[in-house]
Amino acid sequence: IKLLFSSRSQKSYRIPVASMDPTKRRAVMLFGDSITQQSFGDCGWGAGLYNWFHRAADVFNRGFSGYNTRWGRLVLPKLLESAPRPLACVTIFFGANDCATGGQKVPLEEYEINLKSMIQMVKAGAPDVIIIAITPPPVDDERQGPVRTIEAVTPYANVVRGLPVDAVVDLWGSIEPTTDLHDGLHLGPEGNRKVLSLVQAAMRQCKLDPADGPDGIPQMPMHFPHWSELSGKTAEEAASILSGWGWP
């Protein structure tokens, strides 16, 4: 498992737990191509994140099958405009189509420009958001060639490794193309489990962790109070406790 982290000052972009308003449900946006679109399927890494955050944040899927960074860059402003707030994290996962032959292909130089432009859009729309970039996976030449090949996708993965983001999830060295990708490109059950584990590790490094800490207290506040705070209360007392909470 390999995680790369940018040299950017982490303090400027972290969301201190103490400053999180527990009355507001945070949101995590997954942005990418079909590997993101399919992430809410059976055993999907996106569905796993949703389950992991449960009442601490809403995880919503903005994956677009077949899209490259050229088209993603065009739709991102609309997605950010309509996204739930406050945004705690955005994952950016493109490259599988940019490196392909035919009408989806985006030249490497433009690919880098598009990704950096999208990063700036996210920062402008949500200055405190954590941004995690994910490399396109190594593909299986036998099943994907000649449209997609290891040789073609390698420089695109290298571009992602150098992006100015909070964390880079590097799938190379973890994803095995012949066994983890059900068609040589898209994630199978084991591939999804690996991506989920890698993204969770990156989020933990960025201090975005809904699990209980060593003291048993959740590291991210749960949205709406724990049931024990309402237990034994009258309807009026419960209404008073809940009155300060909003949705989202």
N, C-alpha and C positions, 0 to 999 in steps of 0.2 A: 504494500500500500504506500503510495507516494502522494504527499500533499505539498504543494508549493505555496508559499505565502509571499505577498508583495512586501517591499520595503517601506511602503507608505505608512505613515504614523498611524498606529492602530487606535490610539486614544481619541483621535479626532472623529473616528467613524464608528466607535462602539456605542452601544446603547446601555448605559449603566442600569443595572437592575433597579437601583433605588429610584431612578428617574422615570421608570415605566409607570404610566398611569394605569392602575389595575382596572379602572372603569372602562377602558377602551380596549377592544379586542384588536390585536395586531394582525398583520397579514404578511404572508410570504408568497411571492409570485414566482412561478416556474415558467421561464420564457425560452422557447427554442423551437426545434423542428419536430419531426414525427417521434423521435426518441423521447421527447418531453410530452407530446400529445398522448402517447401510449402509456405514459407513466402512471396513469390512474387505473390501468387494467389489473387483471389478476396478478398478484405478487409485484405490482409496479412500485418503483422507487418513490414516485410522487404520492401514491396512496399510503406508502409506509411513512412518509414525512407527515402526512395529514394525521395519521394515527399517533405519531410520536408527539406532535404538538397538541393534540386533542383540544382542550379548552384554553390553551395558552395563546393560540394563534390560528387563523384560518389560512390554509394552504390552497391557493387556487392556480389552476392550470391554464397557461396561455401558450400551448404548443400548437404549431401549425405544420401539418404534414407536407413535405415537399419543399418547404420554404428554405431560402438561403438568407445570408445577412443583408443582401441588397433589399429584399422584400421585407425582412424583419425590421430593418431600420425605418422603413416607411410606415409600418403599422404601430411601432412602439409608442409614438406620442399619443395615439388614441387609447392604447392600453393603459398608459400611465394616467391619462386624464380620467379614466373611468375606474381605476383601481381602488379597492377599499383602502382606507387609511386608519391608523398609521401603518405605512409599509416598514416592516422590520428587515426584510431580506429579499433580494432578487437573484435568482440563478439565471445565467445566460449560457445556453448550450446549443451552439451552431457549429457547422463545419462539414457534416456528413454529406450535405448537398452542394455546398460551395466547391468541394473538391471533385465533384462528379463531372463526367463528360456531358456534353449536350447543353440544353437550354437552362439548366440549373447552375452551371458552373460560374463561379465568381473568381476572378484572378486574385492571387495571393495578396498583392498590395492593396487592392480594394477591400478584400476580406478584413485585413487589419484596420483599415480606415473605418469600415462599417462598425466593427466591434468597439473601437474606441469612441466613435460617435454615440453608439448606444449607451456606453458606460457614462458618458457625459450627460446624456438625456436623463438617465436614472438619477444621477447625482443632483442635477438641476431640479428635478421634480420631488426628490426626497433626500435632502442633504445628509441625513443621519443613517441612511439605509446601508446595510451590509450587502456587498455585491460579491457573488461567487461565480467564477467562470469555470466551465467544465470543458475539457478537451474533447474533440470528436474521438470516438473509439477507434482502435485499430480494426480494420475490416478483414474479412476472409476473402482473399483473392479468388479462391476457387469458386465461390458462390456469387461474389459481387463483381468480379472482373468481367470485362474491361471497363465497366462504368465507374467502379470505385476500386482502388487498389491501395495496398499499404504504402507503396511508393508515393502515390498522389496525396494521400491524407497526411503523411508525416509532417510536411512543412506547415500545414494548417494547425496541427496540434502544437507545433513549436511556437506559432504566433500566440496562441492562447496562454502558453506558459509565461510569456513576457508581458501580459496585460497589467495595467495599473488598477488592480482590484484588491479586495481584502483577502481573498483566498482563491487559489486555483486548484481544482480537483483534477488530477492527472490520472486518466483511466489506463494509460499505457503501463504495462508491468503488472496490472491487476486483472484487466479484462482479457480473457483468452478467446480469440475470435472463433475458433472451431467449436467451442463448447458453451460459451456464454452468450453468443449471438444466435438467435434461432434461425435467421436467414443470412447470416454473415454480416449483418448491419444492425438490426434491431435486437434489443435485449431480450433474452430468455429469462426464466425464473432465477437462475443463479446469477446471471449478469445484473438483473435488477437488484438482487440482494447486495451484491458488491457495490453498486453505485449508491444505494441507500446508505450503506455503512460509510463510504467515503464522504458523502455529502454531510452526514451527521457529524463525522469527525471534524470536517472543516467548520461547520457551524459551532461546534463546541469550542474550537480554537478562537472563534470570533465572539465568544461569550454569549452565544445564542443557544441556550440549552433549557428545554422545558422540564427536564428530569429533576428529581429532588437532589439537593446538594448533600454534603456530608452531615449537615445538621438536620436533615430531614425536611427542610423547607424548600419548596419549589424555587428554582433559580429564575424562573419567569412567572409573574403572577398569573394565577388562574382567573379566567374571565367569569364573573359572578362568584359570590362567596361559596366556600365549601358548605356542604349540607349541614355540617355540625354547628355552623353559626346560626342556622335557622331552626335547628331541632328544639322543640319545646316552646317555640315562640307562638304567640297568637298571630292571627292573620294581620292585624294592625301592626304588630311589632315586626313581622317579616316584611310587610310592605315598606315600613320605614327603613329597614336595612337595605332593601333592594332599590329604593328610590334613587340612590345616587349612581346606579349603574345604567349604562346605556348600551345600545346595540347599533352599529358595531362599536 
